Amino acid sequence: MKTETREHRRQQIEDAAYRMLGEKGYAGTSMQAIARAAKASNETLYSWYGDKKGLMAALIARNTDLVRAALAETHGGDPLDRLARLGPVLLGMVLGPRAVALNRAAAADPSGDLGRAIASGGKDVVAPLVEALIARSDLKGDPAELTAIYLSLLIGDLQIRRVIGAMDTPTPTFCADRSAAALRLLQELAR
């Protein structure tokens, strides 16, 4: 299968997985149902993803890849300038419909499997990237603590509010303004 065709097919499968998560939650979503919704074979899903946990890990990794790509685009230069450009992308991703769908499904998953996968494939991947930028900056203080403060300032309870439906999808302007404010406050705290 050509790379473009395979990528298009992968997107169809992942879109179907998000639809199933929204309709049936994590526990009610099966590989067979996703395959039917995507008009794909079970063999393709199991070959590409292994199992439902593997498919969910792929969905999470795609979200994390947005953050990695934003960091790659800002390679080099002042770490805080890079963080300023990364912040809106990160906030947009965690408040976007895909992350919200995953988090809603995780909140309803009594096994906790999806929540653990989101933590290990999401924040546990992204936080060290942010911490590395902060460590290379001129901010004073422990980079791990400053990262926790920055992420709290940036995201706060917004993700929870999105997951419970108390907040609409934010605009790019909202994400840019919130990101700038979070960075400004972090700089005031750590100078």
PyMOL commands that set and color helices and strands:
alter all, ss='L'
color gray80, all
select helices_A, chain A and resi 3-28+31-38+42-49+52-73+79-94+97-107+113-135+143-155+158-163+172-189
alter helices_A, ss='H'
color red, helices_A
deselect
rebuild
show_as cartoon
